């Protein structure tokens, strides 16, 4: 039985933190909110698709490029201060 405790203790030590020091670089998280026009004009042809499909592709490309940031979008129930719908 004594031999198995030695192996378990070794695994525990190896699984622990390897460096007990403060990281050299601090990670900065950017919160980015995405807002998109959903009016009828977004169905107009643009490039190989519509304005809407091109805008969605641009948002996808941007969020993929900025993979270390946090993204969100406002609730669809939110109305702008100008009263636009």
N, C-alpha and C positions, 0 to 999 in steps of 0.2 A: 504494500500500500504506500509506503514511503516514496517509491519511485514515481508513482503517478502524480503526487503533489508537486514534485520537482518539475515535471513537464508542464503542469498547469500553471505554476508560478512563472516559468519561462515564457509561456505564451502570453500571460497577462502583462508581463514587463514589455514584451515586444509589441503588443497591441496598444500600449499607452502612447502619449504624445512624445514625439521624437525631439521637439525643440520647445523649451520652456522660456521663450523670449518673445518680446513684443514684435509684431510684424513690422517690417521696414516701411511698407506703403499702406496707407489707409484707403480703403475702397470708398469711392464716392458714388452714391446711388442717386440718379436723376429721376424725378417723377415727371413723366410726360403725358399730357392729356391730348387725345386725338379727337378732333371735331370734324365732321364731314357734312357737306351740303347734300340734302336728300330731296331737293326740289325737282320738279319735272325737267328742268334744263339739264340735269345730270344724265338724262337718257339720250341726249344728243350724240351723234357719232363723233368719235375722237380717236385718231390713230387706228389701231386694229379693232377697237371695241367702242365703248361709250365712255363718256366722261366719268361715269360712275365706276366702270371696270378699271379704267386707267388710274383713277384716284385710289381705289382699293389696292391695286398692284403697287403703287408708289408707297402707300402706307405699309404694306407687307415688306417691301424692300427696305424701308427705313427701319422698321422694328427689328428686322433680321440683322441689319447692320449695327444697331444699338442694342445688342443682346444683353448687356449688363444693366440696363435701365428698367424702370417700372413703368408700364403703360396702362392707361385706362381711357374710358370714354364716358362722357356725361350720360345720365339717364335720359331715355327718349322722352320722358315726361318734363324735362327741363326746358324752359322757354327762355329765349334771349331777352335781354332788357329792352330791346327795341320792339318787341311784340311780333317778330317774324316767326312764321311757322313753316 
